[in-house]
């Protein structure tokens, strides 16, 4: 989309770090807004809950561009972690053989859902050298240390540790505890030192790298910082992810990068809520995971699914069932039918009313007023729905001339560049 000639409107985003809506102010005005959005771990197929997170991030990027900002966004593939390595070795295949079909399916699914991916998708396996650079710097600063060939980060060496979550450091154990796994189940805090580098072990098979740190591989906790600093630098405007990342992961990223840079990693932290099935979070143990292909096979088109996942507050959990999906399908199809009638309408050359003119003129302003309130897609959509319904009434009654109709059509096209569900 071409840059707008107007100055960006005031956009407010809910900043997890501040626990409040804050006016968005670029870190470096006049430069591209830098956004890091946590991508999928590609050892297994992403489910519909993952795509809700990627969709709100897509809306964020599109809306910033709608307001006139340039955006430099990075998304990543985590293609090297404990679970991926264990599965590849179990199947007797390489990491690449395991992760390539998952990455390809993710890209196809994003195309189906109109999720625009950035030109660069970083991969953990392609940023090992950068991870080594960061770990060496942390060792020099004594924020990290070696233990039996592994390298751990000591959170007590970073004064702001846990600031995103709001961790009560008075609970920190007196005795040193180390956590070696890449990930741990559930929303829990590991009160101890987290691993940065894993020395080569027999269970890794042939999956390891020869580096200045020895033979081994970067742990999950250093992989995002490596990809961020390699592609975007040490200072971001916005960092996004699912709500699970508020536990451990994003605070680990903050601790690693800020220990080196001495500067704030990101000004704004945005987190998306879960998709639930039957009121419960999707999980393999419950057997309630839903994939995009499942919904398509049930007759839902991609724009129905995109709309369902967007129609609500991205921060809150979303319960999914057939009734709610059918309701969303009916709502978006009704609006699309009205827009088609507007676009196909043959308006007279001269006749219109002041009310119709004002309504067409404020289509975008009403949309922005809603979206500026922390990307309130639900209110924005509802306002578009009401305005289009009223415009259609004017058109049917012959009170909407061709010039005003063209204004409405152009506004709808610009709005659709953000929502990607109107046509």
ABEGO torsion letter per residue (X at the ends): XBBBABBBBBBBBBBAAAGBBBBBBBABBGBBBBBBBBBBBAABBBBAAAAAAAAAAAAAAAAAAAAGBBBBBBBBBBABBAAAAAAAAAAGBBAAAAAAAAAAAAAAAAAAAGBBBBABBBBAAAAAAAAAAAAAAAAAAGABBBBGGBBBBBAAABAABGAAAGBBAAABBABBBBBABABBBEBBBBBEBBBABBBBBAAAEABBBBBAAEBEBBBAAAAAAAAAAAAAEABBABBBEBAAAABGAAAAAAAAAAAAAGBBABABBBBBBBBBBGGBBBBAAAGABBBAAAAAAAGBBAAAAAAAAABEBAABBBBBBAAAAAAAAAAAAAAAAAAAAAAABBBBAABBBAAAAAAAAAAAAAAAAAAABGGBAAAAAAAAAAAAAAAAAAAAAGABBAAAAAAAAAAAAAAAAAAGAAX
